[in-house]
Amino acid sequence: MARFLSLLPLLLAAGTLDAHARPADEDGFTRPLDTLRFNPGLDQREFERATFHALAVQDPFESFNRRMYHFNYRLDQWVMLPAVRGYQYVTPRFVRTGVSNFFSNLGEIPTLANSVLQLKGKRAMNATARLLFNTIIGVGGVWDPATRMGLVRQSEDFGQTLGRWGVPRGPYLVLPALGPSNLRDATGLAVDFGIERQVDYLDYAQASGGEPGITALRLVDTRYTTDFRYGQLNSPFEYEQVRYVYSRARDLQVDE
């Protein structure tokens, strides 16, 4: 330690000489604060306007969408979440997992169709393998052996297919009960529903047509497996945040 302290003045002197010997960085990275300028005219309102501009999403139907968002909030609080809590109370976890796996297996049908339409061969083979393994080994999809085998679910929908081929997302929409969407994705939902009904895998479409309880169970399961809760962001700008996150997330799904 004494030797280090005795050498310290020499090291500092060498560093000073070296600093004077080096030419100034032309890009300004040697002393960046020398070139930093502040604009005292900017205030909190300017910051808020810039933030809202960054979160901007095409929303010409905002008045309708906000009312629908509030309707969905009330529907969720008064109907869907109580139904989910009752569902959790009367059914053990393994039963709920089996129900979720079954409906997830049905979802492989539109995933397979849309993977083919997007020319995603690897994803189409993944969906086909999942469908076969989960249906045969997983007893109609109640179990999910495909995931244990490394075949992770990769969902595709017709909204993504349209985006893949250059169709713009269009105006933002909030759908009754279903929540955030846009014109392209709402069209995609209708097409995916039609594909599922036409294929009628495991006779689900025919069975659900005569038994409304099956459709109700699927709706409850969808809400049960969706983590989002209205008000969880604890922000007066929740509508704008959800709109932005949904829109950007869909852009990423289309681009992947």
C-alpha positions, 0 to 999 in steps of 0.5 A: 500500500505504501508503494502504491501511495508513493507512486500515485503522484507520478501516475496523476502527473502522467495522466495529466500530461497524457490528457494534454497530449491527446487531441480533442475528440471531434465527435464531442464524446470526450467532454459531452456536457460542453455541447449539451444545451437545455431549452428552458422554454419546455415545460411539463405540458410540452412533455405530456404532448410529446408523450401523447404523440408517441402513443398516438394510434389511429382511432377515429371511433374513439368516442364509441370505443371509450364507451365500449371500453367502459361497457367491457369494464362493467361486464368484466366486473359484474359478470365475467370475473364472478363467473371465473371465481365461481368456476375456480371454486367448483372445479379443481385445477387439473380439470381447468387445465384440461379444459384450457388444453382442449380449447387450445387444441381446437385453436391449432386448426386456424393456426395451421390454416393461417401458417399455410396462407402465410407460407410459414412451413415450419410453423405449419408443421409445428401446428400439425404435429401438436394437433396430432400428438395432443389429439391422439396421445392427449385424449382429444387435447385434454392433455398437452404432451406436445409442449413436453416434447418441445413443440411450443404453441405458436398461434397464428390468426387471419388478422396476422395473415392479412398483415403479412400480405400488406393489409394495414391494420385500419382504425382501432376498435374495441369489440364488445366483451372481446376488447381491443382490436382493429378493423383488420383483426376484427375481420380476421376473427370472423374468418377464423371463426368460420374456419373453425366451424367449417372444419368442425374438428372433434365435432365441436362446432356441431356440439356447441351449436346445440349446447350453449353451455359449451360456448359459455364454458369457452368464454369463461375459460378464455377469461380465466386464462387472460391475466389482464384486469381492468384498472390494474395499470392504476392510470387515468390513461389506461385506455390510451396505454392499452390501445398503444400496447395492443397495436404495437404487440400486433405489429410485432406478431405480424412481423415475426 
